[in-house]
């Protein structure tokens, strides 16, 4: 039995005083009487002094790419061997874990790289957060991300491509509903998959109740994806009021990935990012403020995701996303919810996101209350994954 003693507990249920008792990777008691609940001091084998600190849930990033490393030009990774990509993925996952991120969802990597990484973490072969993954993105021929996606055209091909990912063990299915910033020549907001293709995509996911995600910048592509029953809109940069209201009505999650735009716009061509990508990102950034206004006014549910791995968007910096979300209008409390309980709900996980008995012991110890200071997430004092101290 391990007890985190003397701290304050902070999660989506608020802030309260209390110890946190952990056994066999699970939280078994929380509160001022936690030690008594587990059988008294004689049951305690080890403890962590959390006096003056805050114990919070580990963060969940709902949108990463473990094969990417934040380099200025992602296209230069195309020629890397699978071995090199694997080493990079292991390093990225270690960085995320040390930053207090205990669950990630990979939304597109080459082959089965991310799926294999998830198995390696679960087996204890490498250190990292729990990994859920989509396998390969399903895209139109020549569409956004074609250098690592599964190209398909027409409802029948789309359905087969989606089923291939399920056969490989995908936890979520991801498609490209519009163009994107980092594919040269792609028009960021232009629809790519048709409504009929998107319907086939979600139809393939339905029998296994597998969550779906759609990369979608433009408002038409967003609406097409929402009408098809997609679980989450990734980026949603040009979201208009109608799209936001549709998402809110249907409970479609928004994963904004503010870090992705910041990484490109703040560094620019001077840092080696391709001019085409910078131009598109700057245009997208101008529209992003409006998307947030529409989403907040409509009450769109938000889950945290960073698009980690894109230019200057490093896995070690994932917690900065919460501060960006606050900059765009979320309260620190709602940012916490987006990065814990909301993200867990989107990922279909019912055992993470809270500091509560019966939940997996994915925990971070912070210097300050993140509902008062959102930057507290950025320098965790300790990180626990399934009860083990990992950083």
C-alpha positions in Angstrom: 0.0 0.0 0.0 1.4 3.4 -1.0 -0.1 6.6 0.4 0.3 10.1 -1.0 0.0 12.0 2.3 -0.8 15.5 3.4 -1.8 17.1 0.1 -4.9 18.6 -1.5 -6.8 16.6 -4.1 -7.9 18.4 -7.3 -10.0 16.9 -10.1 -13.3 17.6 -12.0 -15.1 17.3 -8.6 -13.2 20.2 -7.1 -10.6 20.7 -4.5 -10.5 19.0 -1.1 -8.0 18.0 1.6 -7.1 14.3 1.7 -4.6 11.5 1.4 -4.6 9.2 -1.6 -4.0 5.5 -1.0 -2.9 3.3 -3.9 -2.6 -0.5 -4.2 -2.1 -2.8 -7.2 -2.2 0.2 -9.6 -5.5 1.4 -8.4 -6.7 4.2 -6.1 -8.3 2.5 -3.1 -9.1 5.4 -0.8 -9.2 9.2 -0.9 -9.7 11.7 1.9 -8.7 12.6 5.4 -9.5 9.1 6.7 -8.0 7.2 3.7 -5.4 5.4 5.9 -8.1 4.2 8.3 -10.1 3.0 5.4 -7.3 0.7 4.2 -6.7 -0.8 7.6 -4.6 1.7 9.4 -0.9 2.6 9.4 0.2 -1.0 9.6 -1.2 -1.4 6.0 1.1 1.3 4.7 4.2 0.1 2.9 5.4 3.3 1.4 4.4 7.0 1.3 5.0 10.2 -0.6 4.9 13.4 1.3 2.5 15.7 -0.6 2.3 18.3 2.1 1.8 21.7 0.5 1.2 20.1 -2.9 -1.7 19.1 -5.0 -2.5 15.6 -6.2 -4.4 15.7 -9.6 -5.2 13.2 -12.3 -2.6 12.5 -15.0 -3.3 14.3 -18.2 -4.9 12.8 -21.3 -3.9 14.0 -24.7 -6.5 12.9 -27.3 -4.5 13.8 -30.4 -0.8 13.0 -30.9 1.4 11.5 -33.6 4.1 9.4 -31.9 6.1 9.0 -35.2 6.7 12.8 -35.3 9.2 14.7 -33.3 8.4 18.4 -33.7 10.9 19.0 -36.6 10.2 22.0 -38.8 9.4 20.0 -41.9 7.4 16.8 -41.2 8.0 15.6 -44.8 11.6 15.0 -44.0 10.5 12.0 -41.8 9.1 10.2 -44.8 12.5 8.6 -45.7 13.2 7.5 -42.1 13.3 3.8 -41.6 10.7 2.0 -39.5 13.4 1.4 -36.9 14.2 5.1 -36.6 10.5 5.9 -36.3 10.2 3.3 -33.5 13.1 4.8 -31.5 11.5 8.3 -32.0 8.1 7.0 -30.8 9.7 5.6 -27.6 11.4 8.9 -26.9 8.2 10.8 -27.5 6.3 8.6 -25.1 8.9 8.9 -22.4 8.8 12.7 -22.7 5.0 12.8 -22.5 5.0 10.6 -19.4 7.6 12.7 -17.6 5.5 15.8 -18.4 2.6 14.2 -16.5 0.7 12.8 -19.5 -0.5 9.3 -18.6 -2.8 8.5 -21.6 -2.4 9.5 -25.2 -4.5 8.8 -28.3 -2.4 8.5 -31.5 -4.4 9.7 -34.5 -2.1 8.6 -37.3 1.3 7.0 -37.7 2.9 4.8 -40.3 1.7 1.2 -40.4 1.1 -0.4 -37.0 3.8 1.8 -35.2 1.4 3.4 -32.6 -0.6 0.2 -32.1 2.7 -1.6 -31.4 3.9 1.1 -29.1 0.7 0.7 -27.1 1.4 -3.0 -26.7 5.0 -2.3 -25.7 4.0 0.2 -23.0 1.3 -2.3 -21.7 3.9 -5.1 -21.6 6.4 -2.9 -19.7 8.9 -3.0 -22.6 9.1 0.8 -22.9 8.1 3.6 -20.6 5.2 5.7 -21.6 1.6 6.7 -21.2 -1.2 4.3 -22.0 -1.5 4.5 -25.8 -4.8 4.2 -27.8 -4.3 4.4 -31.5 -6.1 4.5 -34.8 -3.5 2.8 -36.9 -3.5 4.5 -40.3 -5.7 7.5 -41.2 -8.3 6.9 -43.9 -8.0 9.5 -46.6 -8.9 10.2 -50.2 -6.3 9.4 -52.8 -3.8 12.3 -52.7 -5.5 13.8 -49.7 -4.0 15.4 -46.6 -1.4 13.1 -45.0 -1.2 10.8 -48.0 2.4 9.9 -47.2 1.3 7.8 -44.2 -2.5 7.4 -44.6 -4.5 4.6 -46.2 -5.8 6.1 -49.4 -9.4 5.1 -50.5 -12.1 6.4 -52.7 -15.8 5.7 -52.7 -17.9 4.3 -49.9 -16.9 0.7 -50.5 -13.2 1.4 -50.4 -13.6 3.7 -47.3 -15.5 1.0 -45.5 -12.8 -1.6 -46.3 -10.0 0.7 -45.3 -11.7 1.4 -41.9 -12.2 -2.3 -41.4 -8.6 -2.9 -42.0 -7.7 -0.7 -39.1 -10.1 -2.5 -36.9 -8.6 -5.8 -37.9 -5.2 -4.4 -36.9 -6.5 -3.6 -33.4 -7.4 0.1 -33.7 -9.0 1.7 -30.6 -10.4 4.6 -32.7 -10.9 5.2 -36.4 -9.5 8.5 -37.9 -10.3 10.0 -41.3 -9.4 13.2 -43.1 -12.6 15.1 -43.8 -10.8 18.2 -45.2 -7.4 19.3 -46.4 -4.7 20.3 -43.9 -1.8 22.7 -43.1 1.2 20.3 -43.4 0.4 18.7 -46.8 1.9 20.7 -49.6 -0.8 21.7 -52.1 -3.7 20.7 -49.9 -6.4 23.4 -49.4 -6.8 23.6 -45.6 -10.6 23.9 -45.3 -11.7 22.2 -48.5 -13.8 19.0 -48.1 -12.0 15.9 -49.1 -14.1 12.9 -48.1 -17.7 13.1 -49.4 -20.8 12.8 -47.1 -21.4 9.3 -48.5 -17.8 8.3 -47.8 -18.0 9.7 -44.2 -21.2 7.8 -43.7 -19.5 4.6 -44.8 -16.6 5.3 -42.4 -18.9 5.6 -39.4 -20.9 2.7 -40.5 -17.8 0.5 -40.4 -17.1 1.6 -36.8 -20.7 1.1 -35.6 -20.8 -2.7 -35.0 -17.9 -2.5 -32.5 -19.0 0.9 -31.1 -15.5 2.2 -32.0 -15.1 6.0 -31.5 -14.3 7.9 -34.7 -12.3 11.1 -35.3 -12.3 13.4 -38.3 -9.5 15.9 -39.1 -11.7 18.8 -40.3 -10.7 22.5 -40.6 -13.4 23.9 -42.9 -17.0 24.4 -41.9 -18.4 22.3 -44.7 -16.2 19.4 -43.8 -17.0 19.8 -40.1 -20.8 19.7 -40.8 -20.4 16.7 -43.1 -18.5 14.8 -40.4 -21.0 15.7 -37.7 -23.9 14.6 -39.9 -22.2 11.3 -40.4 -22.0 10.7 -36.7 -18.3 11.3 -36.1 -17.3 11.2 -32.4 -14.8 14.1 -32.5 -13.8 17.0 -34.7 -10.0 17.5 -34.7 -8.8 21.1 -35.2 -12.2 22.6 -36.3 -10.3 25.8 -37.1 -12.9 27.4 -39.4 -15.9 26.3 -37.3 -18.9 28.7 -37.8 -21.9 29.1 -35.5 -24.0 26.6 -37.4 -21.3 23.9 -37.1 -20.8 24.7 -33.4 -24.6 24.4 -32.7 -24.7 21.1 -34.6 -21.8 19.7 -32.6 -23.3 20.8 -29.3 -26.7 19.3 -30.2 -25.2 16.0 -31.1 -22.6 15.9 -28.3 -19.7 15.9 -30.8 -16.4 16.6 -29.1 -14.1 19.3 -30.3 -10.3 18.6 -30.0 -8.9 22.1 -30.8 -5.1 21.3 -30.9 -4.1 25.0 -30.3 -0.5 23.9 -29.8 -0.3 22.8 -33.5 -1.1 26.3 -34.8 1.1 28.0 -32.2 4.1 25.9 -33.1 3.9 26.9 -36.7 2.8 30.5 -36.4 5.2 31.4 -33.5 8.3 30.0 -35.3 7.6 30.5 -39.0 9.8 30.1 -42.1 12.8 31.4 -40.2 12.9 28.2 -38.2 12.7 26.0 -41.3 9.0 25.4 -41.6 7.9 25.3 -45.2 6.4 28.6 -46.5 3.2 26.9 -47.7 2.5 25.5 -44.2 3.2 28.8 -42.5 0.9 30.7 -44.9 -1.9 28.3 -44.3 -1.3 28.3 -40.5 -1.4 32.0 -40.3 -4.7 32.1 -42.2 -6.1 29.4 -39.9 -4.9 31.3 -36.8 -6.9 34.3 -37.9 -10.1 32.2 -38.0 -9.4 30.2 -34.8 -10.5 32.9 -32.4 -13.9 32.9 -34.0 -14.1 29.1 -33.8 -13.6 29.4 -30.0 -16.2 32.1 -29.7 -18.8 29.9 -31.5 -17.9 26.7 -29.6 -18.1 28.4 -26.2 -21.3 30.2 -27.0 -22.9 26.9 -28.2 -21.6 24.8 -25.4 -19.6 22.4 -27.6 -17.9 19.7 -25.4 -14.1 20.1 -25.5 -11.4 17.4 -25.0 -7.7 18.3 -24.9 -5.5 17.3 -27.7 -2.2 18.9 -29.0 -1.3 17.3 -32.3 2.0 16.6 -30.6 4.8 15.9 -33.1 3.9 18.7 -35.5 6.5 21.5 -36.0 7.8 22.8 -32.6 5.0 21.0 -30.9 6.9 18.7 -28.6 5.7 15.9 -26.4 7.5 17.3 -23.4 5.4 20.5 -23.8 1.9 18.9 -23.9 0.7 20.6 -20.7 1.0 24.0 -22.3 -2.2 23.2 -24.2 -4.2 23.8 -21.1 -2.8 27.4 -20.8 -3.6 27.9 -24.5 -7.2 26.8 -24.0 -7.5 29.3 -21.1 -6.1 32.0 -23.4 -9.0 31.2 -25.8 -11.7 31.5 -23.1 -11.9 28.3 -21.1 -11.7 28.6 -17.3 -8.9 26.7 -15.6 -11.5 24.4 -14.2 -12.9 23.6 -17.7 -9.4 23.1 -19.1 -8.9 20.5 -16.3 -12.1 18.8 -17.3 -11.1 18.8 -21.0 -7.8 17.2 -20.2 -9.2 14.6 -17.8 -12.8 13.5 -17.6 -13.9 14.8 -21.1 -10.9 13.2 -22.8 -11.5 10.0 -20.9 -15.1 10.0 -22.1 -14.1 10.6 -25.7 -11.6 7.8 -25.6 -14.1 5.4 -24.0 -12.2 5.0 -20.8 -14.1 4.8 -17.5 -11.1 4.2 -15.2 -9.0 7.4 -15.6 -9.5 11.1 -15.2 -10.4 11.4 -11.5 -8.7 11.0 -8.2 -11.3 8.6 -6.8 -11.4 5.1 -5.4 -11.7 2.5 -8.1 -9.8 4.6 -10.7 -6.4 3.7 -12.1 -3.7 5.4 -10.1 -2.5 7.8 -12.9 -1.6 10.8 -10.8 0.5 14.0 -10.8 1.8 15.9 -7.9 1.8 19.7 -8.5 3.2 22.7 -6.7 -0.1 24.7 -7.0 -3.8 24.2 -7.6 -4.2 24.1 -11.4 -7.7 25.5 -11.2 -6.1 28.7 -9.8 -2.9 28.6 -11.8 -3.2 26.7 -15.1 0.6 26.8 -15.6 1.0 24.5 -12.6 0.5 21.5 -15.0 3.8 22.4 -16.7 6.2 21.3 -14.0 4.9 18.3 -12.1 6.9 17.3 -9.0 6.0 13.6 -9.4 4.2 11.5 -11.9 2.6 8.1 -11.2 1.3 5.7 -13.8 -0.8 2.8 -12.6 0.6 3.4 -9.1 4.2 3.3 -10.1 6.3 6.5 -9.7 7.7 7.1 -13.2 9.0 10.7 -12.9 
